[in-house]
Amino acid sequence: MSFSRYAFWMMALFVLLGTPAVLAQSSKAILKQHIYYLASDEMKGRETGSTQVEQAAQYIEAAFKNYGLQPKGTDGYRQDFTAKITRVPVTDSLRAAANIIGFLDNGAAKTIVIGAHYDHLGHGTIGGSRDTLHIGEIHNGADDNASGVAGLLELARHYSQNEVKESFNLLFIAFGAEELGLLGSKHFTQNPTIPLNQIHWMLNMDMIGRYQPENGLAIIGHGTSPAFVEIFDGVTSDIKFYTSKDGNGGSDQTSFYKKDIPVLFFHTGGHPDYHMASDDADKIDYKALQSIVDLEIKIIDKSMLVAKMPFQWTN
């Protein structure tokens, strides 16, 4: 049995049954298991509208339920919508898609949104693939964006099990159809399941699995609120990171930025496997990924010490 197939069944068991032995494992081990499941060949690249992206949605939904998050979609944890493929002509351009939304209700007036998209390119036939020699082969999307979903689930696990009642609520969103044009996050911000004026700020993870020490981790959106200067003051990590001001960018935080919500976008940068059939789980830097999640926890915790996050445009 291949490791990816082993991870497929073990993580399905973990999510559905909440095995205590698995929950007791280190963060690094859990992150690895999530990615090996989501980016396995069995998931066939998680193309929007496919059976496999629905399996990924159910996996995330079951994890949210296992962690005790309240459903905050329009139908339980789900917020269904229709996505349209526009980059290439296909006979079935309209596809069923869904955001998966879980809420940690701490009885607070404000909520921090944490998000990551869970779809990818399937076999590369819906547009977006850079691998012209391998169109038709599975694009597993380990870094893009199984890595971000693993971070999302690990943050949900941390905050739901840390035995602390935080001073802010937390809304965890796995976005659908990001690869088709940020469609899931656009749908949420146009049809929010909590009032947008109650959002403190939004954290997005997209491609956080291929840390490059020479470049460091990019944290984009630092300029979208002056409060981030105070929040980042004194924050350290065992990985190198740098901040960038602009809230606009090629991922789901942009949809929130355009609604005047402060955002941060965590991203480890481009690499030769981006949107290629070779973006596989064995290429992820799991130690660095764990450090990124730990850094995000520090930043989220410090943001809870700030009562208000004024928004500012950056472009």
N, C-alpha and C positions, 0 to 999 in steps of 0.2 A: 504494500500500500504506500503510495507516495505521501510525502509530508503534507502537501496541499489537501489531498483527499482526507488524510487523518485529521487535519485542522478543521476541515469542512464539518465532519461529524462531531468532533469534540466541541467545537464552538456552538454548533446547533444545540447540543446537549446543555452546554453552559447557559446559553441564552434562555432556552425554554424551561429549564429546571432550576437554574440558579445554584449550581453545585457549590457548596461552601468551600470545598478544597480548591476549586478554580478561583473563586473570589479572593482567597487568601494569597494567591500568587502575586509576585511583584508586578508593578506597573509595566515594566518592560515586557514581561512575558504576556500580559494581557494585550498590550498593544500589538505584539507580534501575532498573536492568535487571531485578533480581529482582521489584520491585513491579509494573513494567509487565507482566511475564509473569503473575504470580500474580493480579493484579487486572484482567487483560484481559477483554473481553467473551467471548472464547473459553473462559474458565474458568467462566463462568456462575455466579459467586458461590460456588463451592466448597462446595456443600451436602453435608452428611454423607450418604454412601451413593451419591453421584452418580459418573458417569464422570469428571467434571472434578476432583472432590476426590481421586480416585484418581490422576489425572494429576499433581496437585500433590504427592501423596505420592511418586510415582515421581521427580519432579523433585528433591525434597529428598533422597531416597535416593541418587540418582545424584550429587548434589553431595557428600554425605557420603563416598561411595565415591571420588569424584574427589579429595577432600581427604585421603584415606588413613585415615579414621576406621574403627575396627573395628566390625563389626556387634554390636549389644548388645540386639537384640530377642529374641523367642522364635522367630522364623523369619527369620534374617538381620537386617536392620535393622528389620524390622517386628514390632510387637507388636499383633496383631489382637484386636479385641473387638467385641461387639455393643452398639450404642447404640440408645436408645429415645427417640422423639419423644413428649413428654408435654404440651407447651404447647397444641397444637391437635390435633383428631382428624384422622388420616390413615389411609388403608387399609394403608399399608406403614410402620407405626411403628417396626418393628425394622430397623435399618440396619447394614451392615458398616462398621466404622471401624478405624482403626489409628493407633498412635503410631509415629513413625519415630525410631530411636535409634541414635546413633553415639558411639563411645567413643575418646577420645584417651588411650591407656594410657602413662603416664609411670612406671609401676612404683611408684607411691606408695600409701600406706596409705589416704589419703582422697581423695575426689572432689568436685569442684564441679559441680553440675548447672546447665545453662543451657537455658532452655525458652521456647517460644512456640507458640501454637496456630495451625494453618493452615486450619481450616475457617471458613466463614462461612454466610450465610443463604440462599444460592441466589437464588431469585426472591421471597423474603420470605413463602413460603407455609407454612413450618414453625414459625412463631411467632418472636417477637423483633423483627420489623420495626416501626419507628416511622413508616414511610412509608405510611400507610393509603391515600393517593391513588395509590400506584404499586405495590401488591401485584401480583405477576406480572411485574414488570420485574426485570432483573438487579441484584442488590445486590453490587457488585464487591468491597467490603471492602478497599479499599486501605490505610486506616489500621487497620482492624479485620479481619484482623490481618496483612495482607501486610507491613506495616511491621515488625512484630515478627519475622516469619520472615526478612525481609531482614537484620535485626540478628543473628538466630541464625546464619544462613549466613555472614555476614561475620565474626562471632566465631570460627566454626569454621575459616574460611579463615585468619584471623590466627594462631590458636594452632597450627594444623597446619603453617604455613609460616614461622613466625618463627625457626626454627632454634634454639629454646631448649627444653631439656628442663625443664619446669616441675616444681616440688616437689609438685604435686597433679595427679591425673588430672582430665579434663574429660569430662562426659557431656552430649551435646547431644540434646535431645528436642524434636521437633515433635509437639505434642499434637493428637489428633483430637477431634472432637465437644465442644469447649469450649462452643460456643454452645448446646448442649443441656443444659448444667448441669455443666461442668467434668469431663465424663465420662472424657476421656483421661487427665488427671492423676490422677483418682480411681482409675482402673484401674491406672495405673503404681504408685501408692503402696500399693495393695492387693496388687499382684503385681510387686514390684520385680525388675528384672533385675540389680541390684547390691544388696547389703545396705544397708538404710536407715541403719544405724548407721555406715556408712562415708562418708556424705555430709557434707561440711564445711558447705555451705550451698547455697541454691538461688536463682538469679537468673531472674526472669520478665520478659518483654517483651510488652506488649499495648497497642496503640495508642500508638506512639512517633513517629508521623509528622506530627503537627499541632502542633508547638511554638508556644506563644503567649508572646511575650516578657513580656507584662504579668503572666502567671501563673507561668511557669517550668515546668520538668520536675519532676514529683512522683516521689520515690523512697520508696516505701511499705514498711514493715517494719523500719525502722531500730531499733526497740525490741526486735526478736526475738532479739537477742544483744547483750550489753554490749560485745562485741568490735568492733561497728560504729563505736563512738565513736572508737576508735584507728584503725580502717581509714579513716574519712573525714577524719581530722585531716590538714590540709594539702592535701587534694584540691581542685583548682580546675578550672574549665572556662570556655570562651568563651560558654557559655549559662548562664542562671540556673537553679538547681535548689534544691529544698528537700526536707527529709526529714520523714516522718511515721512514727509509732511502730508502728501496728497491723499485724499480719501477716495479718489477715482482709481479704478484699476480693473483688470480683467477677471474679477470674481465677485461673489455675492455681496460683499460689503458695500459695493457701489450702489446697490438698490436702496440700502439704508442711508447712505451718505446723501443720496438725492432727496431723501425725506428729512433732511436736516438733523440727522442722528449721528453723534460721534462714533467713529469706527476705528478698529485696528484690524489689519490683515497680516497674518503670519504666513511666511512663504520662504522656503529655502532656495529658491531660484531655479532657473532653467537648467537642463542637462540634455545629453544626447538621446535619452530615452523618452523625452517629453512627447506625448501623443504618438508614440511608436508601439509596435507590437512587443517591444522588449522591456516595457515598464513593468517589471516583475518584483514579487515580494522579496526575493533573496537579495535585492540590491538596496533595500532600505537600511538606513543607519538607525537601528533600534535604540542604541544607547543615547544618541543625540536626540531622537524623537522623545524619549522619556524626559530628557533635560528641557526640551521645548515645552512639554506639558507642565513640568514643574515651574518653569518661568511664567507660563500663563497663569498658573494658580497664584503666584506672587503678585502679578499685575492685577488680576481680578480682586484679590483680597485687599490690595491697596486702594483700588477704585471704590471699594465699599466704605472707605474712610472719608470719601469726598461726597458731600451732600448733593451737590449739583454739578452737572457736566455741561457747561455752555457750549453750544455748537458754533463752529466757525468754518466758513468756506476756505478752501485751500488753493483754488485755481481761478 
